[in-house]
Amino acid sequence: MYKVERDRWIKHIDFLLSDILCVEIAFVLAYMMKNGWSNLMDVEEYRHIAVILLFLPVCISFFTEPYSGVLRRGWVKEFVQTVKDVCMLMALCIYVCVENYGSVFKVGYIYLCNYGNFNSLYW
């Protein structure tokens, strides 16, 4: 009588592709702000992180279905859902990247402690 939709997340593939594109552009811009105009694909860790960032939004959209009712909900619900999605993406990205590429983040932490204002905390 009623047909169960199994591929609900494929229905909004355009939203998913725009999210992936925005995440990758933000990653490339952050890399360029930190390292200059050098090639992103030269460093193996950053190359792997770029590939991971391609698949994390797909996994998030597959398991949480953030696009259900995207065309019907108001701006407040959309803002709350966007904050949830961004927090989940950041948490998963930090977990995956620290587990696999901890040396990249250790260098950033040492730089922050030595050259930031955080060295006054350890007196």
N, C-alpha and C positions, 0 to 999 in steps of 0.2 A: 504494500500500500504506500508506505513512505520510503523513499530512497535515502539511505544514510550516506552523507558526504564524507568520504574518507580523506580526500585531498583538499581540505579547506584552505590550507596555507598556500597552495598553488594558485588559488583564485586571485590572490593579491601579489603576484610575482613582481609587478611593477614597483610596488612599495618596497619589496625586499631588495630589488636591484638598486633602487635609489638609496636605500640605507647602506648597502655594501659600498656603493660608490662614494658616499659621504664619509664613511669610516676610512676607506683607503685614502681619500684626498686629505683627510685630517692627519692620518699617519704620515703621509709623504710630507705635508707641510711642517709637522712637528720634527721630522727627521731633518728637513732642510734648515729649520731654525736652529737646531742643535749642532749640526755638522756642516752646514754650508751647502754648496751646490755639488757636492760629491755624489757619486752614483750610489743609490740605495741598494742595488743588487750586488754590490761588491762585498759587502759585509754579510757573512752567512747568517748570523743571528737575526739581523733585521730582515733578511730575505725570508727566513722561516716565520718570523712574526707577521710579515705581510701576508703570507699564505694562511696562517692561522686566522688572521682577521677576515679573510674571505669566507671561512667556514663557520665562525662563531655566530654571525647573525642568522645564518641558515639554521643552525642547531637551535638557537633561541626561538626563532619563529616556528620551528617544527614542534618544539615541546611546549611552548607557552601560548601560542596562537595570539600574538599581540595585534593582529590585523582583523580580528573578528569584530564586526560592527564599526569598522574604521570610518565608514562613510556616514553613519548615523549618529555617532556620539558627538557631544559638544566639545568646545575648546578646553574646558576644565578637565573632562575625562581624558581627552587626548593628551593634555599636558601631563597628567598623572601617569598615564600609560607610557609616555615617552621617557619620563624620569625613571620609571621602573625598568624599562628596556636598557637605558643607558647605564644604570647602576649594575644591572645583571651583566651587560657586556664588559664593563670595566672590571667587575669582580672576576669574571671568568678569564679575561685577558691577563690580569695581574697574576692570577693563580697559575695559568699555563706558562706564562713567560718567566715567572720567578722559579717555577719548578724546573723548567728546561734551560733557561738562559739567565741564571742568577748572577753571573759575572757582569753582565751589562748593567744590571740594576745596582750591584755593589759599587761599581765605579761611580755611578750617579750619586749614590748616597755618600760616598767618601768625598766627592767634589762638593756636595751640598754642605756637609759638616765642616770642611776645611775653608771654603770660600764664602759660604753663606754666613748668616748671623747666628748660626746654631752652635758655633764653637764657644760662645759665651755661656752656654748652658752647662758645659762640662768643666767647671773650674774647680 
